[in-house]
């Protein structure tokens, strides 16, 4: 996946990494994006919320977290950041924890991804995670729908302009 590379700028106005997600134009519902700011003003991650439920909550959340982002390291038994954000957006305040992890090989174009499927105690949540060549961790969390191998083929870098601070 050589198209995934770090960007650099003298004064960053958005993340210094390419954001891998589904193109918002390909999504029939509402889209929301959130940036995770670091104490020094750097971008510690981006997550995109895809809403297919007509304002009743997101169906999917995709996170891109660079190396060093504190959101990449959940505590023992805790769910990934993106799962927690999805449940928060849905108003689900029941305690949820990680149950198991399994590594699955998945083809993405000509590249092989090692995808971690993460099972959590809330059975309506599906979660998958993989590391990109540039060290950014991508996590996909969905509500009430499975994550199939076809989904990875829809992921592509989004234009940096989407994440410029005004």
Secondary structure by P-SEA (a helix, b strand, c coil): cccbbbbbccccccccccccccccccccbbbbbbbbbcccccccbbbbbbbccccccccbbbbbbcccccccccccccccaaaaaaaaaaccccbbbbcbbbbbbbbcccccccccccccccccbbbbbbcccccbbbbbbbccccccaaaaaacccccccccccc
